[in-house]
Amino acid sequence: MKRIVCVVVAALLLVSMLAGCSKTASGATVDKIKQEGKLLIGTSPDYPPFESLDQNNNVIGFDIDIMNAVAKKLGVKLEIVQLGFDNLIPALNAKKFDIMAAGVSVTEERKQSVDFSKPYMAGNYAIVVHKDNNDKVAKLEDLKGKTIAVQIGTVQADEAKKVAGLTVKEYNLFTEAASAVSAKQADALFLDGTVGTAFAAADKNLKVVAELPAEPTAYALRKDSADLTKVVNEVIDELEKSGEMQKLVQKWFK
């Protein structure tokens, strides 16, 4: 009987230890962030109004405001790592930062290497041309024989490359791509619809001529950060329920 009791006690202790290990593992990312006192996000600040640089080279934008809300919920400060868009997913998985906040489109290919938060925006792609261009453009195929500017590593770049007869010119930054169209060095720009509208509003040489259905937008996180993904989803829900999300939309997408 004594042996049986000892075996039962030992088994209970083992279960308790495993439960403790499981709890630590499931909250490992959040615990680390809280211990270090900072939430690191990675972004490419050339995508207004999601993220851009102000006159003092501070990173601002819709995504940054939401990430500040995540940092506040965690009780830590927000720190931003700036990289070219095509380098962000590799850097995320190399643990250079905790969240990729860069107006990221959710695709099946990207799901193979990262997890996504719940979508916080579903919009359109836009085709932007120079104001002097009066060609009828409703889809990418209408630009065959032309040169289209895109940002390297984006979903828009992948989509443009599928169109036969379309010359795709890739830029490190969307601001560079927009400038190329403004200077007539490229015929059109293909990007997120909201961002395209922002560029057209800022540069009178540009105009939006077509909008196409787009994938939803979300935040990318490492597959070992389920606990942090849960926190991000909670913040998105809280912002939506409180009405703050709509205020941010009105602030940045007016």
C-alpha positions in Angstrom: 0.0 0.0 0.0 2.8 2.4 0.9 4.5 1.7 -2.5 1.2 2.5 -4.3 0.8 5.7 -2.4 4.4 6.7 -3.2 3.8 6.0 -6.9 0.6 8.0 -6.9 2.3 11.0 -5.2 5.2 10.8 -7.6 2.8 10.8 -10.5 0.9 13.8 -9.2 4.1 15.7 -8.7 5.1 14.9 -12.3 1.8 16.1 -13.7 2.2 19.3 -11.6 5.7 19.9 -12.9 4.6 19.3 -16.5 1.6 21.7 -16.1 4.0 24.3 -14.7 6.3 23.8 -17.7 3.4 24.0 -20.1 2.2 27.3 -18.5 5.7 28.8 -18.7 6.1 27.8 -22.4 2.7 29.1 -23.4 3.4 32.5 -21.9 7.1 32.6 -22.7 7.0 35.5 -25.1 4.8 37.7 -23.0 6.8 36.9 -19.9 10.1 37.9 -21.7 8.6 41.1 -23.0 7.4 42.1 -19.5 10.7 41.2 -17.9 12.6 43.3 -20.4 10.1 46.1 -20.2 9.7 46.6 -23.9 7.7 45.4 -26.9 9.8 45.4 -30.1 7.9 45.8 -33.4 9.3 45.7 -36.9 8.1 47.9 -39.7 8.9 49.7 -42.9 7.8 53.3 -42.4 7.0 54.1 -46.0 3.4 53.0 -46.1 1.2 55.9 -44.9 -1.2 56.0 -43.2 -0.3 52.6 -41.7 3.3 53.8 -40.9 5.5 56.7 -42.0 8.0 59.2 -40.7 7.0 62.6 -39.4 9.1 65.7 -39.8 11.3 64.6 -36.9 11.8 61.1 -38.3 9.6 59.6 -35.7 7.6 56.6 -36.9 3.9 57.3 -36.8 0.7 55.8 -38.2 -2.4 53.7 -37.7 -0.4 50.5 -36.9 1.9 52.4 -34.5 -1.1 53.6 -32.5 -2.5 50.1 -32.2 0.9 48.7 -31.2 1.1 51.4 -28.5 -2.2 50.1 -27.2 -0.7 46.5 -27.1 2.4 47.8 -25.3 0.2 49.6 -22.8 -1.8 46.5 -22.1 1.4 44.6 -21.4 2.7 47.5 -19.2 5.8 48.1 -21.3 7.3 50.7 -23.6 7.2 50.4 -27.4 10.4 50.2 -29.4 10.5 50.2 -33.2 12.9 48.4 -35.6 13.0 49.8 -39.1 13.8 47.5 -42.0 12.9 47.1 -45.7 9.6 45.3 -46.1 11.1 42.2 -47.7 13.5 41.8 -44.7 10.8 41.9 -42.0 9.5 38.3 -42.0 13.1 36.8 -41.9 14.0 39.3 -39.1 10.8 38.4 -37.2 11.6 34.7 -37.2 15.2 35.5 -36.3 13.8 37.2 -33.1 15.0 40.7 -34.0 11.6 41.9 -32.8 8.3 40.5 -31.6 5.6 41.7 -34.0 5.7 42.7 -37.7 3.4 45.7 -37.9 3.6 46.9 -41.5 0.1 46.8 -43.2 0.7 43.0 -43.8 -1.6 41.2 -46.2 -2.6 37.8 -45.0 -1.7 35.1 -47.6 -1.5 31.3 -47.6 2.2 31.5 -48.5 3.0 33.8 -45.5 1.0 31.5 -43.2 3.6 28.9 -43.8 6.3 30.9 -42.0 4.4 33.1 -39.5 1.1 33.3 -37.6 -1.3 36.2 -38.0 -3.4 38.1 -35.6 -7.1 38.5 -36.4 -7.5 40.8 -39.4 -8.1 44.4 -38.4 -8.8 45.7 -41.9 -10.1 44.5 -45.2 -9.7 46.9 -48.1 -8.7 47.1 -51.7 -5.6 47.3 -53.9 -5.2 50.5 -55.9 -3.7 51.3 -59.3 -2.3 54.8 -59.3 -1.1 56.6 -62.4 0.2 60.1 -63.3 -2.5 62.7 -63.6 -1.7 63.2 -67.3 -2.5 59.5 -68.0 -6.0 59.3 -69.5 -5.9 55.6 -70.5 -8.9 53.5 -69.3 -7.5 51.3 -66.5 -9.7 48.9 -64.5 -7.4 46.0 -63.9 -3.7 45.1 -64.1 -4.2 43.5 -67.6 -5.1 46.9 -68.9 -1.5 48.0 -68.3 0.1 45.4 -70.6 3.1 46.9 -72.4 3.5 49.4 -69.6 5.8 49.6 -66.5 4.3 49.2 -63.1 6.0 50.2 -59.9 5.7 48.0 -56.7 7.5 47.5 -53.5 9.8 44.5 -53.4 8.5 41.6 -51.3 4.9 42.6 -51.3 1.7 40.8 -52.4 1.2 43.5 -55.0 4.6 42.7 -56.5 3.7 39.0 -56.7 0.3 39.8 -58.4 1.8 42.1 -60.9 4.4 39.5 -62.0 1.6 37.1 -62.9 0.4 39.5 -65.7 2.0 38.7 -69.1 3.3 41.7 -71.0 3.5 43.9 -67.9 7.0 45.2 -66.9 7.4 45.1 -63.1 9.8 47.6 -61.5 10.5 46.9 -57.9 11.6 49.5 -55.3 12.8 49.1 -51.7 10.2 51.7 -50.6 6.7 52.5 -51.7 7.6 56.2 -51.5 10.3 55.6 -54.1 7.8 53.7 -56.3 5.3 56.6 -56.0 8.0 59.1 -56.9 8.8 57.1 -60.0 5.2 57.4 -61.2 5.1 61.1 -60.3 8.3 61.7 -62.3 6.9 59.5 -65.2 9.7 57.0 -64.8 7.0 54.3 -64.4 3.5 54.2 -65.8 1.6 53.0 -62.7 1.8 52.1 -59.1 0.2 49.1 -57.5 -0.4 49.1 -53.7 -3.0 49.0 -50.9 -6.0 51.2 -51.7 -5.9 53.3 -48.6 -2.2 54.0 -49.1 -2.7 54.8 -52.7 -5.4 57.4 -51.8 -2.9 58.9 -49.2 -0.2 59.1 -51.9 -2.6 60.7 -54.4 -3.7 63.3 -51.7 -0.1 64.2 -50.9 1.2 64.4 -54.6 -1.1 66.2 -57.0 0.7 64.4 -59.9 -0.9 61.2 -58.9 -4.4 59.8 -59.2 -6.2 56.5 -58.3 -7.8 55.0 -61.4 -8.9 51.6 -60.2 -9.4 49.5 -57.0 -9.3 45.7 -56.8 -10.3 43.3 -54.1 -7.5 42.7 -51.5 -6.5 40.2 -48.8 -7.2 41.2 -45.2 -4.6 43.0 -43.2 -3.2 41.7 -39.9 -0.1 41.6 -37.7 2.5 38.9 -38.2 4.0 37.0 -35.3 6.3 34.0 -34.8 4.7 30.6 -34.6 6.1 30.2 -31.1 4.3 33.4 -29.8 0.8 32.2 -29.4 0.5 34.0 -26.1 1.5 37.3 -27.7 -0.9 36.7 -30.6 -3.7 36.3 -28.0 -2.8 39.6 -26.4 -2.9 41.4 -29.8 -6.2 39.9 -30.6 -7.6 41.0 -27.3 -6.4 44.6 -27.9 -8.0 44.6 -31.4 -11.3 43.4 -29.8 -11.1 45.9 -27.1 -10.4 48.8 -29.5 -13.4 47.7 -31.7 -15.8 47.3 -28.8 -14.9 50.7 -27.2 -15.1 52.6 -30.4 -11.4 53.5 -30.3 -10.7 51.6 -33.5 -13.2 53.7 -35.5 -11.6 56.8 -34.0 -8.2 55.7 -35.2 -9.6 54.9 -38.7 -11.1 58.4 -38.8 -7.8 59.9 -37.6 -5.5 58.1 -40.2 -7.8 57.4 -43.1 -9.7 60.6 -43.4 
